[in-house]
Amino acid sequence: MNALENKIPPPIVAALFGLLMWGGSRYVPGIDAALSTRVVAALLAFCVGAFFCLAGVVSFRRAKTTVNPLKPETASALVSSGIYGYSRNPMYVGFAMFLMAWACYLASPLLLLGVLGFVLYINRFQIAAEERALTALFGADFVAYQTKVRRWL
């Protein structure tokens, strides 16, 4: 299964889980919620996700390091300030929130399994490989950062 490590860009992974959730919405029971309620809940979750993603990109740009998750070994700086003081993976938190927004809009609590699937996939096939690369690059500094800041939130 290591063949999947750092192979599929995380936005594509999120989109695939979103498609699975949409397909599943046709077969799993939903809750009876007004469209306006669903839209407000979805917009709220989407805005939180956008904040996390944008804050992560801004922090990387300020540090002048790569945002390419498929090549973590090319990182030129260990970013631990800004949003990275709260989460080691704010962009992935953002994608999870986008999927949460999608589940809210589709109005089916069972579709939250898509968010869980995304988190499990990203943990195993993306973050694990990134953390190995960052440990090799930054050594004790990265290990110390890992002990201070949680992987997700």
N, C-alpha and C positions, 0 to 999 in steps of 0.2 A: 504493500500500500504506500510505500515511500514514493512511488512513482507520481503520486498526486501532490507531493509537497512542493509548494511555490510554483505550481504550474498554471492554475486558473486564477486570473485576477479577481480579487475579492468583490469588486462591483459586479462582475459576471456571476459569481457565486450567489450574491444577494439577489440578483435578477432571476436566477434559476429557482431559488427558493420562493421568490415572489410568484413566479409562474406556477410552481407546484401548489402554492397556497390558493391561487386563483382557480386552478383546476379542482382542487379539493373542495372549494367553496360550493361547488355544484352538488357535492355528495354528502357533506356533513351538515348537521343542523346548525342554523344560525339563531341569533336572538332577534326578537322583534324590537328594533330600535328605529326611531325616526331618522330619516336621511340627514337632517340637520345635526342631530346628536352624533351620528357616525362621522360626519364631515368635521365637526369641531374637534372631536377626540383624535381623529386622524391628523388634522392640521397641527394640533398641539404636539403629538408625538413626532410628526415630521419636522417641525421647527426645532425641537430638542435635538433630533438627529442631525439636522443641518448645522446647528451650532457646534456640535461635537466634531463633525467632519471638517468644517471650515476652520475651527480653532486648531485642529491637528495640522492641517495644511499650512496655515499661517505660521505655526511654530516651526515646522520643518523649513519653510522658506526663509524665515528669520535666521535660522541656524545654517542656512545654505547647504542643506543636505538633501539627499534624494527622497522623493515620496513614492518611489517605485517599490511596491511590496514584493515583487518577484525577484529583486536583486538586493536583499538586505546587506550583503557583503560589500556593497558599494557605498554604504553610509560613511559620511565624513565627520559626523559629530553625533554624540549621544545627547539627545534632546530630553531634558528632564524638567524644563520650566514650562510655564503657561499651563495649558490643559494637561500636559504630560506630568504635572505634579499631582494629578488626581487619577489619571488612568494611563496605563502604558499603551493602550490601544484605542484612543478616542475615535479614530475613524471607523474602526470596527463596531464600536458602541453606536456610532451614528448610523451605520448600515443596519444594525439590529433594531434601532429605533424606527428606521424607515419601514422595516418589515412589521414592526409593531403597529405603525400607522396603517399599513395595508390590512392587517388583521382587524383593526378597529373599523376600517371602512367596510370590509367584507362582513363584519358583524358575526363572527363565529369564533368563540373561545377556543375551539379545537384547533383552529389554524395557528394558534400560538405555538403549536408544535413545529411550525415552520421556522419560527424565531429560534427555538431551541435547537433545531437541526442546523441552522446557520452557525450558531455559537459553537456547537460541537465540532462541526466541520472546520471552522476557522481555527479553533483551538488546536485541533489535531494536525491539519495539513498546512496551515499558514503560520500561526503564532509559534508553534514548537520549532519550526525551521528558522524563523526569524530570530528567536531567542538564542538558538545555537550559534547563529552567525554573529549576533551582537555580543555574545559572550566571548567568541573568538576575537572579535575586533577590539572590544573595550574592557575585557577581563573583569577585574575586581570592581571597577566603576559600575559596570552594568549589573553585576551580582548585587552590589550595595543598593542600586536603584530598584532592583526587583524586590528587595526586602522592605523598601519604603513605600512603594506604590503598587496598588493592586493591578492585576492583569486587565480587568474590565472596569469595574467601579468599586 
